[in-house]
C-alpha cells in the first residue's frame, strides 16, 4: 500500500473539520452525532476515527480553526492601537458568523463537558496571552510605562478584551436586534480607556 503524504493527511483533516463544522452549526454540539458527521464527510467510520477519535476532538479542531482564522487576521495589524485592534477583531467576527457561532457552540458545550471546558479555557487563554504580549510592548512604547506597570496594564486590558469578545459572540448570536455599530462604539470606548 502506498504511503500517504503529510500534506494529504492535513488536507483530509481540514475537509473533515469543515464537514464537522457544518454539522455543529446545523445541529449544535449535542445534535451533531458522529453518525451525522461521518455521513457529511462521505468517509467510512474507520477513516474518520483514524483522524479524530472522538466528537470532542472534532469540535476542538473546529473551534480552534475558527479562532485561528480570526486571530491570524488580527496579527496582520502590527501597529494598531488597542481600540482599532479590538474593533478589527470584532469586524472579522462579524464577517465570519460561522466562526462566531462555532465559538458559542463550543462555549455552550463547555458547561457540561470538562474536555470542552478545558478547550474553551485554552482558547480564551490564547487570546489573553496575545493581547498581553502585543499591548504590553505597546504600553511601554506608546504610553511610556515601565515594564512592571506595562504588564499590569496589559493584564487588565486583556481581561477587558476577553469580556468584549465574549459579549460580542453571545450577543451577536442570541440577542434579537443586536446593534453591531453600537457594540463597536462600546468596544472603542472601553479600549480607549
C-alpha positions in Angstrom: 0.0 0.0 0.0 1.5 3.4 -1.0 2.3 5.8 1.8 0.2 8.9 2.2 1.9 12.3 2.4 1.6 14.5 5.4 0.1 17.2 3.1 -2.6 14.7 2.0 -3.4 13.9 5.7 -3.5 17.6 6.6 -5.9 18.3 3.7 -8.1 15.4 4.7 -8.2 16.6 8.3 -9.2 20.1 7.0 -12.0 18.6 4.9 -13.3 16.6 7.9 -13.2 19.6 10.2 -15.1 21.7 7.5 -17.8 19.0 7.3 -18.0 18.6 11.1 -18.2 22.4 11.5 -21.3 22.4 9.2 -22.8 19.7 11.3 -22.1 21.6 14.5 -23.6 24.7 13.0 -26.7 22.9 11.8 -27.3 20.6 14.8 -25.4 22.0 17.7 -22.8 20.1 19.7 -25.3 17.6 21.2 -27.2 17.1 17.9 -24.2 16.6 15.7 -23.8 12.9 16.2 -20.7 11.0 14.9 -23.1 9.2 12.5 -24.2 12.6 11.0 -20.6 13.8 10.8 -19.4 10.6 9.1 -22.3 10.9 6.6 -21.3 14.6 5.9 -17.7 13.7 5.3 -18.5 10.8 2.9 -15.8 8.7 4.6 -16.1 5.4 6.4 -16.3 5.4 10.2 -12.8 3.9 10.3 -11.3 6.6 8.1 -12.8 9.4 10.2 -11.9 7.8 13.5 -8.3 7.4 12.2 -8.1 11.2 12.1 -10.3 12.2 15.0 -11.0 9.5 17.7 -13.9 11.5 19.2 -16.5 14.1 18.6 -14.9 16.2 21.3 -11.7 16.2 19.3 -13.6 17.3 16.2 -15.4 20.2 17.9 -12.0 21.2 19.4 -10.5 21.2 15.9 -13.4 23.2 14.5 -13.3 25.8 17.3 -9.5 26.0 17.0 -9.8 26.6 13.3 -12.4 29.3 13.8 -10.4 31.1 16.4 -7.2 30.8 14.3 -9.0 32.4 11.3 -10.0 35.4 13.5 -6.7 35.8 15.4 -4.5 35.3 12.3 -6.1 38.2 10.6 -5.6 40.3 13.8 -1.9 39.7 13.7 -1.7 41.5 10.4 -2.1 44.8 12.1 1.2 45.3 13.9 1.0 49.0 14.7 -2.7 49.2 15.5 -3.7 51.0 18.7 -5.8 49.0 21.2 -9.1 50.4 20.1 -8.5 49.9 16.4 -7.3 46.3 17.1 -10.3 45.4 19.1 -12.7 46.8 16.6 -10.9 45.0 13.8 -11.2 41.7 15.7 -15.0 42.3 16.2 -15.3 43.2 12.5 -13.7 40.0 11.5 -16.1 38.1 13.7 -19.0 39.9 12.2 -17.7 39.0 8.7 -17.5 35.3 9.7 -20.7 34.4 11.5 -20.0 30.7 11.2 -16.8 31.1 13.3 -18.7 33.2 15.8 -21.4 30.5 16.2 -18.8 27.8 16.5 -17.2 29.6 19.4 -20.6 29.9 21.1 -21.4 26.3 20.4 -18.0 25.3 22.0 -18.5 27.5 25.0 -22.1 26.3 25.5 -20.9 22.6 25.4 -18.2 23.5 27.9 -20.8 24.0 30.6 -21.3 20.2 30.8 -18.2 18.8 29.2 -14.9 19.1 31.1 -12.9 18.5 27.9 -14.7 21.3 26.1 -14.3 23.5 29.2 -10.5 22.9 29.0 -10.6 23.7 25.3 -12.6 26.9 25.8 -10.2 27.9 28.6 -7.2 27.2 26.3 -8.8 29.4 23.5 -9.5 32.3 25.8 -6.1 32.0 27.4 -4.5 32.2 23.9 -6.5 35.4 23.2 -5.5 36.8 26.6 -1.8 35.9 26.1 -1.7 37.5 22.6 -3.3 40.7 23.9 -0.9 40.9 26.9 2.1 40.3 24.6 1.0 42.7 21.9 -0.1 45.5 24.2 2.5 45.0 26.9 5.1 46.2 24.4 2.7 48.9 23.1 2.2 50.2 26.7 6.0 50.6 27.0 6.4 52.2 23.6 3.3 54.4 23.4 2.3 55.0 27.0 5.8 55.3 28.4 5.1 52.8 31.2 7.9 50.8 32.8 7.9 47.0 32.3 6.1 46.2 35.5 3.4 48.9 35.0 3.0 47.8 31.4 2.5 44.2 32.4 -0.2 45.2 34.9 -1.9 47.5 32.4 -1.8 44.8 29.7 -3.2 42.2 32.1 -6.2 44.4 32.9 -6.6 45.3 29.2 -6.6 41.6 28.2 -9.4 40.9 30.7 -11.5 43.7 29.3 -10.9 42.4 25.8 -12.0 38.9 26.8 -15.2 40.4 28.1 -15.8 42.4 24.9 -15.1 39.3 22.8 -17.3 37.0 24.8 -20.0 39.7 24.9 -19.9 40.0 21.1 -20.1 36.3 20.5 -23.1 35.8 22.8 -25.0 39.0 21.9 -24.5 38.8 18.2 -25.7 35.2 18.1 -28.5 35.4 20.7 -29.8 38.9 21.1 -32.6 39.9 18.7 -31.9 43.3 17.2 -28.2 43.2 18.1 -26.8 46.6 17.2 -23.4 46.0 15.5 -22.5 49.7 15.3 -23.4 50.4 19.0 -21.3 47.5 20.2 -18.3 48.7 18.2 -18.7 52.1 19.7 -18.8 50.5 23.2 -15.7 48.4 22.3 -13.8 51.5 21.1 -14.7 53.5 24.2 -13.6 50.6 26.5 -10.4 50.0 24.7 -9.5 53.7 24.7 -9.7 53.9 28.5 
